[in-house]
Amino acid sequence: MREQIRRELGVMFSRRIQPIPVRVAKWMVFLAVARGLRGTRWFWAWVFGLPTVGIMVHFFYRHMTRGWTRPCGGWADVEAIRPRIEV
């Protein structure tokens, strides 16, 4: 269990997987939409619903790829089948 959590955190904070400018842009869009929805009935659906759906999609993809070890999807996902070399 600890190894799985360590791997998940490694994926979450890897600069190779998602560059910092993409992360900043993603959070800016999320917060801008949340600010626009503040005071409406859709605010809590956005704030809790989107992250919940994102986590569910993440774990579904992990399940389908057997823990990031097999390709899943209609594209050439060769990175998923290569063994990772940790430095």
Backbone torsions as a table, in degrees:
resi	resn	phi	psi	omega
1	MET	NA	-42.8	178.5
2	ARG	-62.7	-38.6	179.4
3	GLU	-63.9	-40.4	178.3
4	GLN	-64.0	-43.6	179.6
5	ILE	-64.3	-41.2	178.7
6	ARG	-62.3	-42.2	178.5
7	ARG	-65.0	-42.7	179.7
8	GLU	-62.4	-43.4	178.1
9	LEU	-65.4	-36.0	176.3
10	GLY	-62.1	-39.7	177.2
11	VAL	-69.3	-42.3	-178.0
12	MET	-60.8	-40.6	-173.0
13	PHE	-104.2	11.1	179.4
14	SER	-73.9	128.9	177.4
15	ARG	-76.7	-19.9	179.7
16	ARG	-75.2	-34.7	-177.3
17	ILE	-72.9	-48.1	-178.3
18	GLN	-140.0	110.3	-177.2
19	PRO	-61.3	155.3	-177.4
20	ILE	-58.3	-43.5	179.1
21	PRO	-59.7	-34.1	178.1
22	VAL	-68.0	-42.0	178.0
23	ARG	-62.1	-45.0	-180.0
24	VAL	-62.2	-44.8	179.4
25	ALA	-62.7	-41.0	179.6
26	LYS	-60.9	-45.6	-179.9
27	TRP	-69.4	-34.6	177.8
28	MET	-64.0	-42.6	178.3
29	VAL	-65.1	-45.7	-179.6
30	PHE	-59.1	-47.2	-178.3
31	LEU	-69.8	-35.3	178.2
32	ALA	-65.2	-43.0	178.0
33	VAL	-66.1	-41.3	178.6
34	ALA	-61.2	-40.6	178.1
35	ARG	-64.8	-39.4	178.3
36	GLY	-66.9	-31.0	-178.9
37	LEU	-89.2	-7.0	-178.3
38	ARG	-58.1	130.0	-179.8
39	GLY	91.9	-3.9	177.6
40	THR	-104.3	170.9	179.9
41	ARG	-74.1	-13.1	-178.6
42	TRP	-89.1	-7.9	-176.0
43	PHE	-57.9	-53.6	-176.1
44	TRP	-69.5	-30.6	175.3
45	ALA	-64.5	-38.0	179.0
46	TRP	-71.4	-48.6	-174.4
47	VAL	-66.7	-39.3	-179.3
48	PHE	-100.8	-31.6	-176.0
49	GLY	-70.8	-46.2	-178.1
50	LEU	-63.1	-48.8	177.0
51	PRO	-62.2	-36.8	179.1
52	THR	-63.9	-45.5	178.0
53	VAL	-64.2	-39.7	178.2
54	GLY	-61.1	-43.0	177.8
55	ILE	-66.0	-41.1	179.4
56	MET	-63.5	-42.7	178.1
57	VAL	-64.2	-40.7	177.9
58	HIS	-57.4	-51.3	-178.1
59	PHE	-70.0	-31.6	175.1
60	PHE	-64.6	-44.0	178.6
61	TYR	-64.0	-40.2	176.3
62	ARG	-61.2	-40.7	178.6
63	HIS	-64.0	-45.7	-177.8
64	MET	-67.8	-29.8	-179.0
65	THR	-98.0	7.8	-178.7
66	ARG	52.6	53.9	176.9
67	GLY	74.5	41.4	177.7
68	TRP	68.5	20.2	-177.5
69	THR	-103.1	-12.8	-179.5
70	ARG	-127.1	146.5	177.2
71	PRO	-71.0	146.6	177.6
72	CYS	-142.2	127.8	-179.8
73	GLY	122.4	178.4	-175.2
74	GLY	-96.9	15.0	-177.5
75	TRP	-115.0	173.4	-179.5
76	ALA	-82.1	87.9	-176.5
77	ASP	-94.5	68.4	-174.7
78	VAL	-77.0	-25.3	179.5
79	GLU	-63.1	-29.5	-176.9
80	ALA	-71.2	-25.8	-176.6
81	ILE	-98.2	-9.7	177.2
82	ARG	-79.9	139.2	175.4
83	PRO	-69.4	140.9	-179.8
84	ARG	-85.5	138.6	176.8
85	ILE	-107.3	114.9	-179.5
86	GLU	-92.9	135.8	-178.4
87	VAL	-99.2	NA	NA
